[in-house]
């Protein structure tokens, strides 16, 4: 709208100037060359004014947030939300990329290998289920009872501890079942798509039909997980089918499906003969008892245990190394006061004592290919120079930071491709979906309009809050 207004304004200015030029100069046959030049200069000034006015209006227009965009990485499901103003799709894509390198953790393909191996191992092990869908004296006595109860050992904190531990165990176990069910369902739908391509090359399977085909195999696990986490009233069966079809359309991995997993009730999915055959295959596979969810549960528990153990070893090794370097610095100060130990030399001195623990931890957490020995030594020297604590040194490895934290050659993508059904010069609007693709993964951006909130002010008389409390019939407050 702003662009159309500016174009109309430019047209009116140019048309009016040419009209006055024809009437005042051509008809009157003015021979004053200076007047003609001055008239042309005034037109240029007017057009420059419109140009600067357009820049100000367009910049101010995009400052007010009007849309919220959800950015999802297609491989691991990591997502962020950003607020944007009135921008074109290509400008919004540029803003998303700038925020991606700042906010998203670095893409680690090594973390996806375990789920792929499980999916290949249990390719046909799909499950399908049909889901149905007081006075002063009393106060004194109560205080005496409380004091007497305090003398006894109270195990209520133990009950709360074990209750929370049992709830966490059940959540992890049901989440493991859900992860396995979704991975197997996605593996099955990929196999169906490959078969469809072989039968009729160039024809793609309908995403809605594919979602209805694989939904029953994950319905029971999803329903149990949502009940355990008390989320079932936030999600409907229609919303899960829409999200599932969206993930299949954009070729996302199962991990992207899980964060927005929806609850399900009794489901009757219409489809063609191929869908019926696929459901029969799923039902046949479901008759076999599959313990893959138990394998995933114990695998994750064992991985967490190993990560905690190696993290503890790393923390102890780094603390001992920093204590040793402080002792060396104190000795250097006593021998030659005023001379400081070289940070690079100090880092090389203490690095061997923590190298093995750090290497094991990085291998366990699959981060070893993002940290070279040179980068670790530089970070260690930086921490020693600025007199940082061991925890400051460990933060980079224990809590992976944004993409920009790592070396540029390990994360920078030379080419991004913008894929959009709408013209990229058009502005954002509610429901627009576009994709940014690079070599290893893609970012799926979903645009939603921020609702307009209208606040109204209402005056309440302060005297309306007064009341009278009568403790006895003859005394009032």
VMD Tcl script that draws the C-alpha trace (Angstrom):
set ca {
  {0.00 0.00 0.00}
  {2.82 2.40 0.86}
  {4.57 1.66 -2.42}
  {1.38 2.26 -4.38}
  {0.89 5.57 -2.57}
  {4.43 6.66 -3.38}
  {4.02 5.70 -7.04}
  {0.79 7.71 -7.27}
  {2.53 10.68 -5.64}
  {5.43 10.51 -8.11}
  {3.01 10.29 -11.04}
  {1.09 13.36 -9.84}
  {4.28 15.37 -9.39}
  {5.69 14.49 -12.80}
  {2.37 15.01 -14.58}
  {1.75 18.40 -12.94}
  {5.29 19.60 -13.66}
  {5.08 18.63 -17.31}
  {1.64 20.29 -17.52}
  {2.99 23.54 -16.10}
  {6.05 23.24 -18.33}
  {3.84 22.97 -21.44}
  {1.60 25.88 -20.40}
  {4.15 28.34 -18.98}
  {7.18 27.69 -21.18}
  {6.15 26.06 -24.46}
  {2.98 28.11 -25.05}
  {4.51 31.38 -23.96}
  {7.74 30.55 -25.85}
  {9.89 31.75 -23.01}
  {13.48 32.38 -24.17}
  {14.91 32.75 -20.66}
  {17.18 29.72 -20.40}
  {17.87 30.31 -16.69}
  {14.16 30.12 -15.86}
  {13.83 26.80 -17.71}
  {16.80 25.33 -15.83}
  {15.46 26.60 -12.51}
  {12.11 24.98 -13.27}
  {13.83 21.62 -14.01}
  {15.88 21.94 -10.80}
  {12.68 22.38 -8.78}
  {11.33 19.13 -10.31}
  {14.52 17.30 -9.31}
  {14.24 18.68 -5.76}
  {10.62 17.49 -5.55}
  {11.58 13.99 -6.72}
  {14.47 13.85 -4.22}
  {12.05 14.85 -1.46}
  {9.71 12.01 -2.46}
  {12.66 9.60 -2.54}
  {13.77 10.46 0.99}
  {10.17 10.42 2.20}
  {9.78 6.90 0.76}
  {12.93 5.71 2.55}
  {11.70 7.09 5.88}
  {8.20 5.66 5.49}
  {9.40 2.20 4.43}
  {11.97 2.03 7.24}
  {9.49 3.18 9.88}
  {6.86 0.81 8.55}
  {8.98 -2.29 9.15}
  {9.89 -1.31 12.71}
  {6.43 -2.09 14.07}
  {6.08 -5.87 14.60}
  {3.18 -7.24 12.59}
  {4.14 -10.89 12.01}
  {5.75 -13.67 14.00}
  {7.81 -16.16 12.00}
  {8.66 -19.65 13.18}
  {11.99 -20.90 11.82}
  {12.51 -24.67 11.98}
  {15.68 -26.51 11.01}
  {14.59 -29.52 8.99}
  {17.14 -32.03 10.33}
  {16.85 -31.81 14.13}
  {13.71 -29.72 14.69}
  {15.41 -26.83 16.49}
  {13.19 -23.77 16.18}
  {13.13 -20.07 17.01}
  {10.50 -17.34 16.83}
  {11.10 -13.82 15.50}
  {8.88 -10.75 15.19}
  {8.99 -8.87 11.88}
  {7.27 -5.86 10.39}
  {6.03 -5.31 6.86}
  {8.84 -6.83 4.79}
  {9.05 -8.58 1.48}
  {9.75 -12.30 1.48}
  {13.33 -11.86 0.30}
  {14.06 -9.22 2.96}
  {12.50 -11.48 5.60}
  {14.72 -14.35 4.39}
  {17.78 -12.13 4.85}
  {16.70 -11.22 8.39}
  {16.13 -14.90 9.20}
  {19.62 -15.84 8.00}
  {21.22 -13.07 10.05}
  {19.41 -14.29 13.17}
  {20.09 -17.95 12.36}
  {23.86 -17.61 12.63}
  {23.44 -15.71 15.89}
  {20.76 -17.76 17.70}
  {20.81 -21.35 16.41}
  {23.29 -23.90 17.72}
  {25.70 -25.25 15.15}
  {24.35 -28.02 12.92}
  {25.81 -31.35 14.05}
  {25.01 -34.23 11.66}
  {26.68 -36.74 14.00}
  {23.74 -36.51 16.41}
  {21.39 -37.87 13.72}
  {23.24 -41.14 13.12}
  {21.75 -43.03 16.07}
  {18.15 -42.39 15.04}
  {18.90 -43.40 11.44}
  {20.44 -46.69 12.54}
  {17.43 -47.44 14.73}
  {15.06 -46.64 11.89}
  {16.94 -48.95 9.53}
  {17.02 -51.72 12.12}
  {13.29 -51.59 12.81}
  {12.11 -50.69 9.33}
  {9.06 -52.93 9.32}
  {8.32 -52.98 13.04}
  {5.39 -50.60 12.93}
  {2.57 -50.62 15.44}
  {-1.05 -49.64 14.88}
  {-3.71 -49.17 17.51}
  {-7.40 -48.23 17.45}
  {-7.54 -45.28 19.85}
  {-10.95 -44.09 21.29}
  {-9.86 -42.46 20.13}
  {-10.75 -21.51 64.32}
  {-10.56 -19.95 67.95}
  {-7.47 -19.00 70.08}
  {-7.58 -22.30 72.01}
  {-7.75 -24.24 68.77}
  {-4.80 -22.27 67.46}
  {-2.75 -23.16 70.53}
  {-3.61 -26.82 70.17}
  {-2.70 -26.77 66.48}
  {0.70 -25.23 67.29}
  {1.30 -27.93 69.87}
  {0.39 -30.59 67.34}
  {2.76 -29.05 64.78}
  {5.59 -28.96 67.31}
  {4.97 -32.59 68.23}
  {4.88 -33.61 64.59}
  {8.15 -31.77 63.96}
  {9.89 -34.00 66.48}
  {9.08 -37.02 64.37}
  {11.02 -37.79 61.23}
  {8.93 -36.58 58.33}
  {9.39 -38.42 55.07}
  {7.23 -36.13 52.95}
  {10.27 -34.76 51.10}
  {11.28 -38.32 50.24}
  {7.79 -39.01 48.92}
  {7.96 -35.88 46.76}
  {11.45 -36.83 45.53}
  {10.46 -40.35 44.50}
  {7.19 -39.11 43.01}
  {9.04 -36.65 40.78}
  {11.67 -39.26 39.90}
  {8.95 -41.75 38.91}
  {7.18 -39.12 36.82}
  {10.43 -38.26 35.00}
  {11.04 -41.96 34.35}
  {7.57 -42.44 32.90}
  {7.91 -39.30 30.73}
  {11.28 -40.49 29.36}
  {9.97 -43.99 28.69}
  {6.85 -42.81 26.89}
  {8.86 -40.25 24.99}
  {11.17 -43.07 23.87}
  {8.15 -45.06 22.64}
  {6.88 -42.00 20.78}
  {10.27 -41.34 19.15}
  {10.53 -44.94 17.92}
  {6.95 -44.93 16.61}
  {7.44 -41.69 14.67}
  {10.81 -42.79 13.24}
  {9.35 -46.08 12.03}
  {6.32 -44.30 10.54}
  {8.52 -41.87 8.62}
  {10.70 -44.73 7.39}
  {7.58 -46.51 6.14}
  {6.26 -43.43 4.33}
  {9.62 -42.92 2.61}
  {9.50 -46.51 1.41}
  {5.96 -45.96 0.10}
  {7.05 -42.80 -1.71}
  {9.94 -44.67 -3.34}
  {7.54 -47.41 -4.51}
  {5.15 -44.79 -5.92}
  {8.01 -43.18 -7.83}
  {8.97 -46.53 -9.35}
  {5.40 -47.27 -10.41}
  {4.58 -43.79 -11.76}
  {7.69 -41.59 -12.12}
  {7.03 -37.89 -11.61}
  {3.90 -38.35 -9.49}
  {4.22 -37.49 -5.79}
  {2.15 -39.03 -3.02}
  {-0.43 -36.66 -1.52}
  {0.90 -35.40 1.86}
  {-2.52 -35.47 3.51}
  {-3.07 -39.05 2.40}
  {0.40 -40.03 3.61}
  {-0.29 -38.41 6.99}
  {-3.55 -40.33 7.35}
  {-1.70 -43.52 6.43}
  {1.00 -43.35 9.09}
  {-0.97 -41.61 11.82}
  {-2.53 -44.77 13.37}
  {0.93 -46.31 13.92}
  {1.97 -43.49 16.25}
  {-1.42 -42.59 17.73}
  {-1.27 -44.67 20.92}
  {2.29 -43.69 21.83}
  {1.46 -40.04 21.18}
  {-1.71 -40.16 23.23}
  {0.06 -41.74 26.22}
  {2.91 -39.23 26.07}
  {0.54 -36.25 25.95}
  {-1.52 -37.63 28.82}
  {1.59 -38.15 30.93}
  {2.83 -34.61 30.23}
  {-0.74 -33.21 30.57}
  {-0.82 -31.64 27.11}
  {-3.73 -33.55 25.58}
  {-6.19 -30.66 25.87}
  {-3.96 -28.35 23.80}
  {-3.97 -30.51 20.67}
  {-6.61 -31.96 18.39}
  {-6.45 -34.82 15.89}
  {-6.92 -32.40 12.98}
  {-3.95 -30.30 14.06}
  {-1.67 -33.35 14.24}
  {-2.68 -34.39 10.73}
  {-2.02 -30.87 9.43}
  {1.40 -30.73 11.10}
  {2.25 -34.23 9.87}
  {1.29 -33.34 6.30}
  {3.34 -30.12 6.59}
  {6.42 -32.09 7.68}
  {6.01 -34.61 4.87}
  {5.56 -31.82 2.30}
  {8.78 -30.08 3.35}
  {10.73 -33.36 3.66}
  {11.43 -32.92 7.37}
  {12.87 -35.50 9.72}
  {10.95 -37.20 12.56}
  {12.63 -34.94 15.12}
  {10.79 -31.95 13.65}
  {7.47 -33.70 14.10}
  {7.94 -34.49 17.79}
  {8.08 -30.97 19.32}
  {4.67 -30.11 17.84}
  {3.20 -33.54 18.38}
  {-0.55 -33.46 18.76}
  {-2.93 -35.65 20.70}
  {-5.18 -38.10 18.98}
  {-8.52 -39.71 19.45}
  {-10.39 -42.34 17.51}
  {-9.31 -42.08 13.89}
  {-10.93 -43.40 10.74}
  {-8.82 -42.37 7.75}
  {-10.31 -42.68 4.27}
  {-7.92 -43.47 1.45}
  {-7.39 -45.40 -1.69}
  {-6.37 -49.02 -2.14}
  {-2.66 -48.24 -1.70}
  {-3.36 -46.57 1.63}
  {-5.40 -49.58 2.72}
  {-2.58 -51.94 1.80}
  {-0.07 -49.82 3.71}
  {-2.30 -49.81 6.77}
  {-2.56 -53.58 6.50}
  {1.24 -53.79 6.43}
  {1.43 -51.61 9.51}
  {-1.18 -53.71 11.31}
  {0.67 -56.90 10.42}
  {3.92 -55.49 11.75}
  {2.16 -54.37 14.92}
  {1.26 -57.96 15.80}
  {4.91 -58.66 16.51}
  {6.16 -57.57 19.92}
  {8.79 -54.93 19.40}
  {11.09 -53.82 22.21}
  {12.71 -50.98 20.29}
  {11.27 -48.37 22.68}
  {12.97 -50.14 25.58}
  {16.24 -50.13 23.65}
  {15.90 -46.41 23.03}
  {15.01 -45.72 26.67}
  {17.99 -47.60 28.07}
  {20.25 -46.26 25.32}
  {19.39 -42.67 26.26}
  {19.77 -43.42 29.96}
  {23.18 -44.98 29.39}
  {24.24 -42.06 27.20}
  {23.17 -39.56 29.87}
  {25.11 -41.50 32.48}
  {28.27 -41.54 30.36}
  {27.95 -37.84 29.55}
  {27.55 -36.94 33.24}
  {30.48 -39.13 34.24}
  {32.84 -37.75 31.60}
  {31.67 -34.22 32.30}
  {32.54 -34.71 35.97}
  {36.01 -35.98 35.01}
  {36.50 -33.02 32.71}
  {35.46 -30.52 35.38}
  {37.89 -32.03 37.89}
  {40.74 -32.08 35.35}
  {40.19 -28.45 34.34}
  {39.94 -27.26 37.94}
  {43.20 -29.02 38.82}
  {44.89 -27.53 35.73}
  {43.78 -24.00 36.61}
  {44.91 -24.48 40.20}
  {48.30 -25.62 38.90}
  {48.67 -22.60 36.61}
  {47.82 -20.22 39.45}
  {50.50 -21.86 41.56}
  {53.01 -21.49 38.71}
  {52.08 -17.82 38.31}
  {52.60 -17.23 42.03}
  {56.03 -18.88 41.87}
  {56.97 -16.74 38.85}
  {55.94 -13.61 40.73}
  {58.15 -14.57 43.68}
  {61.17 -15.25 41.46}
  {60.82 -12.21 39.23}
  {58.30 -9.66 40.54}
  {56.55 -7.69 37.83}
  {56.99 -10.30 35.09}
  {53.88 -12.15 33.96}
  {53.83 -15.66 32.54}
  {53.07 -15.86 28.82}
  {49.40 -17.02 28.42}
  {50.18 -19.16 25.36}
  {53.01 -20.90 27.19}
  {50.80 -21.41 30.24}
  {48.03 -22.91 28.06}
  {50.50 -25.33 26.47}
  {51.75 -26.27 29.93}
  {48.40 -27.28 31.43}
  {46.69 -28.56 28.27}
  {48.11 -32.14 28.43}
  {46.65 -32.66 31.91}
  {43.10 -32.07 30.64}
  {43.46 -33.26 27.04}
  {42.31 -36.86 27.57}
  {39.24 -35.94 29.64}
  {38.27 -33.22 27.15}
  {38.75 -35.55 24.18}
  {36.54 -38.24 25.72}
  {33.82 -35.75 26.59}
  {33.79 -34.24 23.09}
  {33.62 -37.71 21.53}
  {30.73 -38.72 23.78}
  {28.78 -35.57 22.94}
  {29.85 -35.78 19.25}
  {31.48 -32.35 19.16}
  {35.06 -33.40 18.40}
  {34.99 -32.24 14.76}
  {34.07 -28.67 15.76}
  {37.03 -28.08 18.09}
  {40.63 -28.35 16.94}
  {43.60 -28.38 19.29}
  {44.60 -24.92 18.10}
  {41.17 -23.44 18.87}
  {41.18 -25.04 22.34}
  {44.64 -23.62 23.07}
  {43.54 -20.17 21.91}
  {40.45 -20.30 24.13}
  {42.53 -21.53 27.06}
  {45.06 -18.72 26.59}
  {42.21 -16.21 26.38}
  {40.77 -17.45 29.70}
  {44.20 -17.28 31.38}
  {44.84 -13.77 30.03}
  {41.53 -12.46 31.41}
  {41.89 -14.34 34.72}
  {38.74 -16.40 34.15}
  {37.54 -19.33 36.21}
  {37.46 -23.00 35.07}
  {33.69 -22.80 34.55}
  {34.19 -19.96 32.05}
  {36.54 -22.17 30.04}
  {34.13 -25.13 30.13}
  {31.02 -23.22 29.02}
  {31.98 -23.44 25.34}
  {32.09 -27.26 25.46}
  {29.41 -28.11 28.04}
  {26.78 -25.69 26.71}
  {27.16 -25.46 22.90}
  {26.72 -21.86 21.85}
  {25.45 -20.23 18.66}
  {26.88 -20.93 15.24}
  {29.03 -17.79 15.18}
  {31.05 -19.10 18.13}
  {32.86 -21.65 15.94}
  {35.37 -21.28 13.13}
  {33.88 -19.77 9.98}
  {35.00 -22.60 7.69}
  {33.05 -25.13 9.80}
  {29.59 -23.56 9.50}
  {29.51 -20.92 6.77}
  {27.38 -21.87 3.78}
  {28.40 -20.17 0.55}
  {24.99 -20.51 -1.08}
  {21.42 -20.38 0.21}
  {18.44 -20.98 -2.06}
  {15.09 -19.30 -1.38}
  {12.09 -21.45 -2.35}
  {8.65 -19.81 -2.21}
  {5.33 -20.33 -3.95}
  {4.68 -16.60 -3.63}
  {6.70 -13.98 -5.50}
  {9.71 -13.08 -3.36}
  {9.06 -9.35 -3.89}
  {5.60 -9.59 -2.31}
  {5.11 -8.66 1.32}
  {4.59 -11.05 4.19}
  {1.08 -12.15 5.02}
  {-0.59 -14.64 7.32}
  {0.00 -18.27 6.33}
  {2.95 -17.74 3.98}
  {5.51 -20.57 4.03}
  {8.93 -20.37 2.39}
  {12.10 -22.44 2.63}
  {15.79 -21.52 2.76}
  {17.93 -24.40 1.52}
  {21.64 -25.03 1.77}
  {23.72 -28.12 1.07}
  {23.12 -30.03 4.34}
  {19.75 -28.86 5.63}
  {16.95 -26.37 5.12}
  {15.13 -23.77 7.19}
  {11.34 -23.83 6.96}
  {9.76 -20.46 7.78}
  {6.07 -20.22 8.69}
  {4.52 -16.75 8.97}
  {1.67 -15.92 11.36}
  {0.06 -12.54 11.87}
  {0.25 -11.06 15.36}
  {-3.31 -10.55 16.65}
  {-4.51 -7.00 17.18}
  {-5.13 -6.36 20.87}
  {-7.40 -3.52 21.91}
  {-7.13 -2.27 25.48}
  {-9.85 -0.16 27.05}
  {-9.71 1.85 30.27}
  {-12.50 1.67 32.79}
  {-12.79 3.88 35.85}
  {-13.68 2.14 39.10}
  {-14.82 4.27 41.99}
  {-12.42 3.76 44.94}
  {-15.34 4.03 47.37}
  {-16.87 0.88 45.90}
  {-14.15 -1.23 47.59}
  {-14.95 -0.14 51.16}
  {-16.68 -2.58 53.49}
  {-17.48 -2.98 57.20}
  {-16.22 -5.92 59.25}
  {-18.20 -6.53 62.44}
  {-16.42 -8.75 64.95}
  {-19.06 -8.22 67.64}
  {-22.49 -6.70 67.54}
  {-21.45 -3.56 69.48}
  {-18.04 -3.00 67.82}
  {-17.51 -2.00 64.18}
  {-14.44 -1.36 62.03}
}
mol new
graphics top color blue
foreach p $ca { graphics top sphere $p radius 0.5 }
foreach p [lrange $ca 0 end-1] q [lrange $ca 1 end] { graphics top cylinder $p $q radius 0.2 }
display resetview
